[in-house]
Amino acid sequence: MFWLIPMMLGIEISLQDPVFRPSMAGDTGNNFGTSYVGTENFKRVANDPKFWKSLENSLFYVIGSILIILPLSFFLAMNLKEIHRVPRGLLVFCLLVPGLALPGVLSTLFYLFFHGRNGILNQFLVIPLGMEPINWMMDPKFIMPSLILQSVWRWTGMITLFFLCGLEAVPKWQIETARLEGAGAWMRISWVWIPCIRHLGVFAAVFLAVDGFASFSGAYVLLGGSGGMLDSGLLLVTYLYQVAFPGGGGRFDFPAAAAMSLIAFPFAAALSYALLWIRSSASSSK
């Protein structure tokens, strides 16, 4: 019910006349055109290069986040597993803080982190290494890496906790048997640890994919909803906001925004299906 009803309403809006009529006193009806235009809104969206740019950016953002967060979280979980429980709990809590904080707060901190020459990253890393300061938020080459780094900072702790719980659940006799058989550290990781928590990796990848396609507040605070120079940081939901609401771009084109959402849905579903297919293929080959 909670999935189907909004979907049907979105389909209905996407088929309506995009002409907006301001509300009149006592008017409780639809503010858009009363007529239906069929697939005209989908055709307009299909010919909108900015929409395809935002979809491409979102795919790059999601894939980049997954490829960095999953290995980094597994590495941290493997090392945290060897630490005593008391300091381990403190370290895990510190890693979880970014994931528990509000996205707007994190984005504001990241804005100070990347902001111009006086940003923390330039002052404590780039300039001391003898390099020219990088304008992270204005250079198209660095806008998307900045957004991915924000995602990495936010979700690495949460995924690390997932992996750590999975590693703790692995029977100790499997590790002891592998050690007695002469398996080195890398063999134990590839033949015991990774297969035992593969299902958690798939869950984490799907979680990051859904969050990445729905990401809005982080990019909005960093880039002001504009997408940055040459739309290098324009994500899908940010562009939907620009199209749908006056505060975004003044267009108030709800039918086009609904059509964009419906066009983008198969891409997100295909990525999630691909992640699940990889897991099933790996399990069957094993």
FISEMAR-699468 format. One record per residue (C-alpha): x, y, z; residue number from 1; residue in one letter. Coordinates in nm, 3 decimals, m for minus. Layout:
N
<pt <X; Y; Z>; NUM; A>,
...
This chain:
286
<pt <0.000; 0.000; 0.000>; 1; M>,
<pt <0.272; 0.245; 0.100>; 2; F>,
<pt <0.462; 0.172; m0.223>; 3; W>,
<pt <0.182; 0.125; m0.474>; 4; L>,
<pt <m0.034; 0.429; m0.394>; 5; I>,
<pt <0.247; 0.689; m0.434>; 6; P>,
<pt <0.359; 0.510; m0.749>; 7; M>,
<pt <0.013; 0.532; m0.905>; 8; M>,
<pt <m0.020; 0.899; m0.806>; 9; L>,
<pt <0.320; 0.968; m0.959>; 10; G>,
<pt <0.218; 0.801; m1.283>; 11; I>,
<pt <m0.101; 1.008; m1.292>; 12; E>,
<pt <0.089; 1.335; m1.238>; 13; I>,
<pt <0.343; 1.244; m1.506>; 14; S>,
<pt <0.062; 1.220; m1.762>; 15; L>,
<pt <m0.093; 1.560; m1.683>; 16; Q>,
<pt <m0.068; 1.895; m1.858>; 17; D>,
<pt <0.239; 2.072; m1.709>; 18; P>,
<pt <0.071; 2.413; m1.715>; 19; V>,
<pt <0.049; 2.539; m1.356>; 20; F>,
<pt <m0.243; 2.746; m1.236>; 21; R>,
<pt <m0.206; 2.930; m0.903>; 22; P>,
<pt <m0.455; 2.836; m0.635>; 23; S>,
<pt <m0.771; 3.043; m0.609>; 24; M>,
<pt <m0.957; 3.119; m0.290>; 25; A>,
<pt <m1.148; 2.812; m0.186>; 26; G>,
<pt <m0.996; 2.603; m0.468>; 27; D>,
<pt <m0.906; 2.255; m0.344>; 28; T>,
<pt <m0.866; 2.093; m0.683>; 29; G>,
<pt <m0.563; 2.013; m0.895>; 30; N>,
<pt <m0.344; 2.314; m0.974>; 31; N>,
<pt <m0.210; 2.162; m1.293>; 32; F>,
<pt <m0.384; 2.139; m1.625>; 33; G>,
<pt <m0.703; 1.941; m1.615>; 34; T>,
<pt <m0.619; 1.758; m1.936>; 35; S>,
<pt <m0.389; 1.464; m1.986>; 36; Y>,
<pt <m0.109; 1.482; m2.241>; 37; V>,
<pt <m0.006; 1.117; m2.255>; 38; G>,
<pt <0.369; 1.062; m2.286>; 39; T>,
<pt <0.456; 1.422; m2.377>; 40; E>,
<pt <0.624; 1.481; m2.042>; 41; N>,
<pt <0.838; 1.170; m2.087>; 42; F>,
<pt <0.944; 1.293; m2.431>; 43; K>,
<pt <1.043; 1.631; m2.286>; 44; R>,
<pt <1.248; 1.462; m2.017>; 45; V>,
<pt <1.413; 1.226; m2.266>; 46; A>,
<pt <1.533; 1.530; m2.464>; 47; N>,
<pt <1.663; 1.710; m2.155>; 48; D>,
<pt <2.045; 1.677; m2.143>; 49; P>,
<pt <2.054; 1.809; m1.788>; 50; K>,
<pt <1.841; 1.517; m1.670>; 51; F>,
<pt <2.077; 1.262; m1.825>; 52; W>,
<pt <2.372; 1.449; m1.675>; 53; K>,
<pt <2.217; 1.427; m1.329>; 54; S>,
<pt <2.144; 1.056; m1.377>; 55; L>,
<pt <2.500; 0.992; m1.493>; 56; E>,
<pt <2.635; 1.181; m1.192>; 57; N>,
<pt <2.414; 0.982; m0.956>; 58; S>,
<pt <2.534; 0.651; m1.104>; 59; L>,
<pt <2.896; 0.762; m1.073>; 60; F>,
<pt <2.832; 0.881; m0.716>; 61; Y>,
<pt <2.672; 0.551; m0.615>; 62; V>,
<pt <2.931; 0.326; m0.777>; 63; I>,
<pt <3.222; 0.535; m0.647>; 64; G>,
<pt <3.082; 0.527; m0.293>; 65; S>,
<pt <3.032; 0.150; m0.301>; 66; I>,
<pt <3.379; 0.076; m0.442>; 67; L>,
<pt <3.545; 0.281; m0.167>; 68; I>,
<pt <3.325; 0.218; 0.137>; 69; I>,
<pt <3.299; m0.162; 0.117>; 70; L>,
<pt <3.675; m0.241; 0.105>; 71; P>,
<pt <3.757; 0.032; 0.359>; 72; L>,
<pt <3.489; m0.089; 0.600>; 73; S>,
<pt <3.605; m0.450; 0.569>; 74; F>,
<pt <3.964; m0.343; 0.637>; 75; F>,
<pt <3.859; m0.146; 0.946>; 76; L>,
<pt <3.640; m0.432; 1.072>; 77; A>,
<pt <3.924; m0.684; 1.037>; 78; M>,
<pt <4.154; m0.459; 1.240>; 79; N>,
<pt <3.894; m0.369; 1.502>; 80; L>,
<pt <3.825; m0.737; 1.557>; 81; K>,
<pt <4.176; m0.780; 1.697>; 82; E>,
<pt <4.139; m0.497; 1.950>; 83; I>,
<pt <4.022; m0.539; 2.310>; 84; H>,
<pt <3.648; m0.488; 2.356>; 85; R>,
<pt <3.671; m0.167; 2.560>; 86; V>,
<pt <3.878; 0.045; 2.320>; 87; P>,
<pt <3.701; m0.124; 2.029>; 88; R>,
<pt <3.364; 0.002; 2.149>; 89; G>,
<pt <3.497; 0.358; 2.176>; 90; L>,
<pt <3.646; 0.346; 1.826>; 91; L>,
<pt <3.329; 0.202; 1.676>; 92; V>,
<pt <3.123; 0.477; 1.841>; 93; F>,
<pt <3.354; 0.742; 1.692>; 94; C>,
<pt <3.312; 0.583; 1.349>; 95; L>,
<pt <2.934; 0.580; 1.389>; 96; L>,
<pt <2.900; 0.948; 1.480>; 97; V>,
<pt <2.892; 1.075; 1.117>; 98; P>,
<pt <2.620; 0.825; 1.027>; 99; G>,
<pt <2.408; 0.928; 1.326>; 100; L>,
<pt <2.441; 1.303; 1.267>; 101; A>,
<pt <2.202; 1.501; 1.050>; 102; L>,
<pt <2.309; 1.522; 0.683>; 103; P>,
<pt <2.280; 1.901; 0.692>; 104; G>,
<pt <2.522; 1.920; 0.986>; 105; V>,
<pt <2.772; 1.694; 0.812>; 106; L>,
<pt <2.744; 1.896; 0.492>; 107; S>,
<pt <2.813; 2.219; 0.679>; 108; T>,
<pt <3.123; 2.063; 0.835>; 109; L>,
<pt <3.233; 1.940; 0.495>; 110; F>,
<pt <3.178; 2.286; 0.351>; 111; Y>,
<pt <3.432; 2.419; 0.605>; 112; L>,
<pt <3.654; 2.122; 0.522>; 113; F>,
<pt <3.664; 2.197; 0.148>; 114; F>,
<pt <3.601; 2.572; 0.144>; 115; H>,
<pt <3.858; 2.762; m0.065>; 116; G>,
<pt <4.219; 2.821; 0.031>; 117; R>,
<pt <4.142; 2.837; 0.402>; 118; N>,
<pt <3.964; 2.501; 0.409>; 119; G>,
<pt <4.101; 2.238; 0.647>; 120; I>,
<pt <4.202; 2.003; 0.367>; 121; L>,
<pt <4.412; 2.268; 0.193>; 122; N>,
<pt <4.564; 2.406; 0.513>; 123; Q>,
<pt <4.666; 2.073; 0.668>; 124; F>,
<pt <4.731; 1.849; 0.366>; 125; L>,
<pt <4.759; 2.015; 0.026>; 126; V>,
<pt <4.966; 2.326; 0.112>; 127; I>,
<pt <5.206; 2.147; 0.356>; 128; P>,
<pt <5.286; 1.899; 0.077>; 129; L>,
<pt <5.400; 2.192; m0.139>; 130; G>,
<pt <5.107; 2.182; m0.381>; 131; M>,
<pt <4.883; 2.465; m0.490>; 132; E>,
<pt <4.555; 2.486; m0.292>; 133; P>,
<pt <4.260; 2.323; m0.463>; 134; I>,
<pt <3.927; 2.496; m0.500>; 135; N>,
<pt <3.728; 2.182; m0.430>; 136; W>,
<pt <3.382; 2.331; m0.473>; 137; M>,
<pt <3.456; 2.532; m0.789>; 138; M>,
<pt <3.681; 2.300; m0.990>; 139; D>,
<pt <3.466; 2.054; m1.193>; 140; P>,
<pt <3.735; 1.787; m1.158>; 141; K>,
<pt <3.704; 1.777; m0.779>; 142; F>,
<pt <3.333; 1.839; m0.714>; 143; I>,
<pt <3.223; 1.477; m0.757>; 144; M>,
<pt <3.520; 1.334; m0.557>; 145; P>,
<pt <3.422; 1.575; m0.279>; 146; S>,
<pt <3.066; 1.441; m0.277>; 147; L>,
<pt <3.190; 1.081; m0.275>; 148; I>,
<pt <3.430; 1.161; 0.010>; 149; L>,
<pt <3.136; 1.300; 0.206>; 150; Q>,
<pt <2.946; 0.976; 0.154>; 151; S>,
<pt <3.252; 0.775; 0.259>; 152; V>,
<pt <3.287; 0.975; 0.579>; 153; W>,
<pt <2.919; 0.936; 0.661>; 154; R>,
<pt <2.862; 0.566; 0.598>; 155; W>,
<pt <3.198; 0.392; 0.653>; 156; T>,
<pt <3.137; 0.358; 1.027>; 157; G>,
<pt <2.791; 0.208; 0.983>; 158; M>,
<pt <2.910; m0.048; 0.726>; 159; I>,
<pt <3.211; m0.126; 0.945>; 160; T>,
<pt <2.973; m0.212; 1.229>; 161; L>,
<pt <2.779; m0.448; 0.998>; 162; F>,
<pt <3.098; m0.626; 0.895>; 163; F>,
<pt <3.230; m0.639; 1.251>; 164; L>,
<pt <2.912; m0.809; 1.372>; 165; C>,
<pt <2.937; m1.055; 1.083>; 166; G>,
<pt <3.300; m1.135; 1.160>; 167; L>,
<pt <3.217; m1.195; 1.526>; 168; E>,
<pt <2.954; m1.448; 1.419>; 169; A>,
<pt <3.198; m1.661; 1.216>; 170; V>,
<pt <3.264; m1.990; 1.403>; 171; P>,
<pt <3.613; m1.993; 1.550>; 172; K>,
<pt <3.668; m2.355; 1.449>; 173; W>,
<pt <3.671; m2.250; 1.083>; 174; Q>,
<pt <3.958; m2.010; 1.145>; 175; I>,
<pt <4.147; m2.265; 1.357>; 176; E>,
<pt <4.102; m2.532; 1.089>; 177; T>,
<pt <4.233; m2.299; 0.819>; 178; A>,
<pt <4.531; m2.208; 1.037>; 179; R>,
<pt <4.611; m2.577; 1.105>; 180; L>,
<pt <4.591; m2.645; 0.731>; 181; E>,
<pt <4.865; m2.387; 0.681>; 182; G>,
<pt <4.651; m2.109; 0.533>; 183; A>,
<pt <4.815; m1.770; 0.557>; 184; G>,
<pt <4.645; m1.444; 0.642>; 185; A>,
<pt <4.537; m1.371; 0.285>; 186; W>,
<pt <4.406; m1.726; 0.236>; 187; M>,
<pt <4.201; m1.702; 0.554>; 188; R>,
<pt <4.055; m1.370; 0.438>; 189; I>,
<pt <3.966; m1.491; 0.088>; 190; S>,
<pt <3.844; m1.841; 0.180>; 191; W>,
<pt <3.687; m1.790; 0.524>; 192; V>,
<pt <3.617; m1.430; 0.621>; 193; W>,
<pt <3.488; m1.291; 0.291>; 194; I>,
<pt <3.259; m1.588; 0.204>; 195; P>,
<pt <3.108; m1.579; 0.553>; 196; C>,
<pt <3.009; m1.212; 0.534>; 197; I>,
<pt <2.935; m1.189; 0.160>; 198; R>,
<pt <2.563; m1.152; 0.229>; 199; H>,
<pt <2.637; m0.850; 0.450>; 200; L>,
<pt <2.841; m0.698; 0.169>; 201; G>,
<pt <2.547; m0.731; m0.070>; 202; V>,
<pt <2.311; m0.578; 0.186>; 203; F>,
<pt <2.551; m0.287; 0.242>; 204; A>,
<pt <2.591; m0.231; m0.134>; 205; A>,
<pt <2.213; m0.220; m0.189>; 206; V>,
<pt <2.176; 0.012; 0.110>; 207; F>,
<pt <2.441; 0.249; m0.029>; 208; L>,
<pt <2.284; 0.236; m0.375>; 209; A>,
<pt <1.940; 0.333; m0.243>; 210; V>,
<pt <2.086; 0.609; m0.027>; 211; D>,
<pt <2.298; 0.738; m0.315>; 212; G>,
<pt <2.007; 0.770; m0.556>; 213; F>,
<pt <1.802; 0.943; m0.284>; 214; A>,
<pt <2.086; 1.173; m0.175>; 215; S>,
<pt <1.988; 1.538; m0.159>; 216; F>,
<pt <2.080; 1.736; 0.152>; 217; S>,
<pt <2.456; 1.676; 0.130>; 218; G>,
<pt <2.489; 1.800; m0.226>; 219; A>,
<pt <2.239; 2.079; m0.163>; 220; Y>,
<pt <2.431; 2.227; 0.131>; 221; V>,
<pt <2.768; 2.198; m0.042>; 222; L>,
<pt <2.660; 2.330; m0.382>; 223; L>,
<pt <2.349; 2.531; m0.301>; 224; G>,
<pt <2.124; 2.317; m0.517>; 225; G>,
<pt <2.292; 2.435; m0.838>; 226; S>,
<pt <2.498; 2.126; m0.915>; 227; G>,
<pt <2.824; 2.322; m0.920>; 228; G>,
<pt <3.036; 2.426; m1.216>; 229; M>,
<pt <2.928; 2.257; m1.542>; 230; L>,
<pt <2.673; 2.061; m1.334>; 231; D>,
<pt <2.956; 1.837; m1.217>; 232; S>,
<pt <2.784; 1.769; m0.886>; 233; G>,
<pt <2.423; 1.774; m1.003>; 234; L>,
<pt <2.253; 1.466; m0.859>; 235; L>,
<pt <1.918; 1.327; m0.964>; 236; L>,
<pt <1.713; 1.440; m0.662>; 237; V>,
<pt <1.876; 1.783; m0.673>; 238; T>,
<pt <1.761; 1.829; m1.031>; 239; Y>,
<pt <1.414; 1.699; m0.947>; 240; L>,
<pt <1.399; 1.969; m0.682>; 241; Y>,
<pt <1.505; 2.231; m0.935>; 242; Q>,
<pt <1.232; 2.123; m1.174>; 243; V>,
<pt <0.950; 2.067; m0.926>; 244; A>,
<pt <0.973; 2.354; m0.678>; 245; F>,
<pt <1.009; 2.732; m0.714>; 246; P>,
<pt <1.284; 2.731; m0.453>; 247; G>,
<pt <1.492; 2.508; m0.680>; 248; G>,
<pt <1.463; 2.665; m1.022>; 249; G>,
<pt <1.125; 2.834; m1.032>; 250; G>,
<pt <0.976; 2.596; m1.289>; 251; R>,
<pt <0.713; 2.426; m1.072>; 252; F>,
<pt <0.690; 2.146; m1.327>; 253; D>,
<pt <0.560; 1.856; m1.119>; 254; F>,
<pt <0.463; 1.640; m1.421>; 255; P>,
<pt <0.819; 1.653; m1.561>; 256; A>,
<pt <0.967; 1.577; m1.217>; 257; A>,
<pt <0.736; 1.277; m1.181>; 258; A>,
<pt <0.835; 1.156; m1.528>; 259; A>,
<pt <1.203; 1.187; m1.436>; 260; M>,
<pt <1.149; 0.977; m1.124>; 261; S>,
<pt <0.975; 0.705; m1.325>; 262; L>,
<pt <1.247; 0.704; m1.591>; 263; I>,
<pt <1.523; 0.682; m1.329>; 264; A>,
<pt <1.353; 0.401; m1.136>; 265; F>,
<pt <1.460; 0.120; m1.377>; 266; P>,
<pt <1.825; 0.231; m1.351>; 267; F>,
<pt <1.821; 0.207; m0.971>; 268; A>,
<pt <1.636; m0.126; m0.988>; 269; A>,
<pt <1.884; m0.262; m1.244>; 270; A>,
<pt <2.180; m0.167; m1.025>; 271; L>,
<pt <2.024; m0.337; m0.721>; 272; S>,
<pt <1.943; m0.645; m0.929>; 273; Y>,
<pt <2.301; m0.657; m1.057>; 274; A>,
<pt <2.434; m0.655; m0.700>; 275; L>,
<pt <2.200; m0.941; m0.604>; 276; L>,
<pt <2.289; m1.132; m0.923>; 277; W>,
<pt <2.660; m1.106; m0.842>; 278; I>,
<pt <2.594; m1.258; m0.500>; 279; R>,
<pt <2.383; m1.543; m0.639>; 280; S>,
<pt <2.640; m1.615; m0.910>; 281; S>,
<pt <2.921; m1.626; m0.655>; 282; A>,
<pt <2.718; m1.860; m0.430>; 283; S>,
<pt <2.633; m2.097; m0.714>; 284; S>,
<pt <2.993; m2.112; m0.835>; 285; S>,
<pt <3.104; m2.192; m0.484>; 286; K>,
